[in-house]
Amino acid sequence: MIKSMTGFGRGEAVRSNYAVQVEVKSVNHRYLDLFFRIPKQYSQLEETIRSAITDRLARGRVEVMLSVEEFGDQKRIVQINNALLQGYLGALNAIKEKLGSDEPIQLSHVLSFPELLEVDESVLNWDDLANGVAEATNAALDSLEAMRAAEGRRLCEDIETKIVVVEDCMAKVVETAPQVVIDYKNRLRERLNELLDGTTLTEERFLGEVAIFADRCSIDEELVRLKSHIQQFTKTLRATESVGRKLDFLIQEMNREVNTIGSKANNVHIAGLVVNIKSELEKIREQIQNIE
């Protein structure tokens, strides 16, 4: 069954020293496009999340947010970057000397220097944390995929309803097509009788002209191909793998055949049916843009 590319999921995992929460939301996109919001100190966990997502999703723009709450006795070792501190102080003294200022250097000035204080994160058990992140990510993906599947079922029902309308219009086109040649034959005979009153036109020549018209306006091949495309489309709707691109291709081919039918049929009634078919195909095409 097809899946939508729109969805949201949240997953959590709790360990003895921390709790992990992962939120995943997705919208339609031509390819799989991942965007991460991960705290800088946990950036190395991105690959764990990326691997879990690429194993399960094929298309969509996916935004991922990771949050880690640490609790318990989690000691951190904060170190001063002495070399950087000396560099900052030297620069400040040089500025004071150049400006002729005797303003003392305040602690607040020193603490505002970027990257002066370094936090040793080595106490974290990264393997255990990565397992927790993978667990939370998969839980979020379970929820996301459930939503995408539910939306996919609704899309499938709507598309199948529209396909039925297309097939009904096609049946009317098939029914009307033979009458096109008959009508042309009658009109041609009437016009020729008026123009050639008193003269002789051989039946062979008249029938030859009708045959040329019949060949030129024949839509049998287009109807056969259109029927085949619809059968493939309906079958693809029930496939389990990612089918959005294939469905999009089939809709393009169906539109191509319908346009040809409209240009060749040379009949007002068929032209109206073609307009209805194209309208339904455009609605289907819009729906397909959100199918994985």
N, C-alpha and C positions, 0 to 999 in steps of 0.2 A: 504494500500500500504506500502511496506517495506520502511525503512529509513536507510540511511547510518549513520555510527557513526562519520563521518568526517564533521566538520563544524566550522563556526566562527560567532559570533554575538556581537554587541555592543549596549548598551542601556544607556540612560541618563534620569535624573530627576532633575528638578530645583526647589528649594525652595527660600524663601526670603533671607536666609542667607548662602546658600551653593548650590553647584551643584555636583551631584553624577554621576560618569561614571562607568559602569561595562562592562568588556570585558570577553567573554566566548569562549573558543575554545576547540574542542574535537577531539580525534582520537580513533581508535579501541582499545578495551580492553575486556577481557572476562567478567568482571563485571563492576559495576559503581564505578569508582575510582576518587575521588575529590581532587584537589590540589588548595590551595588558596594563593594568593599574596595580603595580606591586611595590610595596615599600622598598626603598633602596637597599636596606640591610638584608632583604630576603630575595634580591634579584636573581640569585643563582637557582631559585626554585622555578623560574620561568620555564625551563626546559621540561621539568616534570609535568607542568600543566599543559604545555604545548603538545607533548607526546600523547597525553590522555585525550586531548581534543581531536588531534589529527587521526587517531585510531577510530574515532566514532562519528565524526562529522565530515562531510564532503564539500559543502558549499555554505556560503553565508558570511556576513561580517559579524564576527564574534568578539564581544568585549568581555574581559575577565577582570574581576576585582578580587584581590587576595588581602585578607586581614589576619593577623596572628596576635592573639592575646596571651601574653606570658603571665604566669602566676606562680606562687610558691617562692622558695628561696633561690632565686635566679641571680647569682652574683655576677657583677660585671667589673672588669678591671679597666679603669680609666687612666690613660697615660698621657703625659704632656710631651708634645713634639718639641723637644728642647732646641733642636737645630732651627726649626721654624720660628720658635719664640725669639731666639737671638736675632734672627733675620728681621723680624717685625720690630723689635726694640731698636735695632740699629737704624732702621729706616725712620722710625719715629724721632729718634734723637737727631738724625740728619735734618729732618724737616724742622724740628724746633730750632736748631742752630741756624738754618737758612732764614727762618722767619724772625729770629731774635726773640723767641718766646721762652719764658721760664715756667710755663704751666706744667705742673707735675703730671706724670703718666698715671692714670687711674686704673684700678682693677677692672672696671667696666670696659675700659678701652681694650685691655688685654683679652678679656673673655669674648669680645666681639670678633676677634681675629678668626677667620674661617680655617677649619681643619687643624686648629691648635690642639684640641683635645681628641684623643683617639680612643675608641671603645673596643676592647678586645672581645670579640664575639665567639671565641674558640670554645667556650663552655657549652655551646649549643650542640646537641646531637643531630647533625644535619641529616643523617640517614633516617632517623626516626621522624624528624620533621618532614622530610620529603615523602615518607610513607603516609603521614597524616594529611599532607597536601593532596597526594594522589587519591586518598580515600574521599576527602571532601570534594575534590574535583569530579570524581566519578558519580558521587551522590548528586551533585549539581547537574551533571550531564543527564542523569536518569530523569530528573525532573524536567529539564529542558526538552529532552527527546519525547517525553510523554506529552508535553504541550504541543510540540511540533507535529506529533503523530495525530493528536486530536484535531488540530487545525487542518492537517492534511486530509483527514477523513471528510471534513466539511467541504474542502476545496474539491475533492474527488466527486462528491455527490453533486455539487453545483456544476462541475464540468460535464459530468455524465448527462445531466439534465439538458445542458446546452447541445451536447452531441446528438441527443435524440431529436432536437429541433432541426439540426443540420441534416440528419438522415431523413426526416420527414420532408424537408424541402427538396432533397435529392430525389426522393421517390416521385415527387411531383414533376421534377425536371425530366426524369426518365419517362414518365407518362406523357409529357407534353412534347418531347423531342421529335417523335415520328410525325406529329401533326404539322411541324414546321415545314417539312418538304411538301406535304399534301397542300397546305395553304399556299405555298409558293407556286406550286404547279397550277393551281386553280387561278391565282392572280395572273400568272404569266399567260395562261391560255386566254383569259378575258382581255388582257391588254393587247395581245397579238391579234386576236379576232377583230378588235377595234382598228388596229393599225393596218392590218393586212386584209381588210374587207374586200372581197372580190379577187384576192390572189390566193395562191396555193403555198402552204408551208408543210413540208413533209413531216410525218409523225416521228421519223428517226431523228431529224434535226431538233425537233421540239424536245423529245425525250433526252437527247444528248445534253441540251442546255439544262434540263432539270437535274440530270445526273451530275453535271459539274457543280451546280449549286448544292446538291445533297452532299457531295464530297467535301465542299468547302465549309459547310456549316455542321458537319458531323462532329458530335461531341462524345462519341462512344468511348474512345480511348481515354479522354479526360475523366469521364465518369468511372471507368474501371480503376484508374489510378487513384482517384479521390476515394473510392470505396476501400481500396487497399490501404491507403493512408489512415483512414478512420479506423479500420480494423487493427492496424499496428498501434495506433494511438490508444485505443481502448485497452488493448492488451498491456501496453506499457504502463498505463495507469495502475495496474495491479502488481507491477514488479516491486521487488523489495529493495533493490539497489537505488542509487541516485539516478533519477531519470529526467530532471528538469531540462537539461540541454537537449536531450533527444526529443522531448515533447515540443520544445521550442522549434527544433528543426522540422518536425512533422507538421506543425501548424504553418510554417512558412511554405512547405510544399503543398499543403491543402489550399492555401490562399492562391498559390500559383495556378493550380488546376482550375479553381473557381473563376479566377480572372480570365483564363483562356475560354472557359465555357461561356462567360458573359460576352466576350468579344466575338465568338464564333456562332452563337446560337441564333442570332438575328430574329429574336422573338421577344415581344414586350412582356409576356407572362413569365418567360424564363428569366428575363432581365430583373424582374421584381423579385423572383426567388433567389437569384444570385445576390441581390442586395441584402436580403434576409440572412443568407448563409454567411456573407462577409461580416455582417453585424455580429452574429453569434461567434464566429471565429475570432474576432477582435476581442470580445469579452473573455473568451477562453485564453487568448494570448496574454491578456493582462493578469489573469489568475496564475498562469504558468510562471510569470516572473517571480513568484514567491514560493515556487516548488524547488526543493533541494535536488 
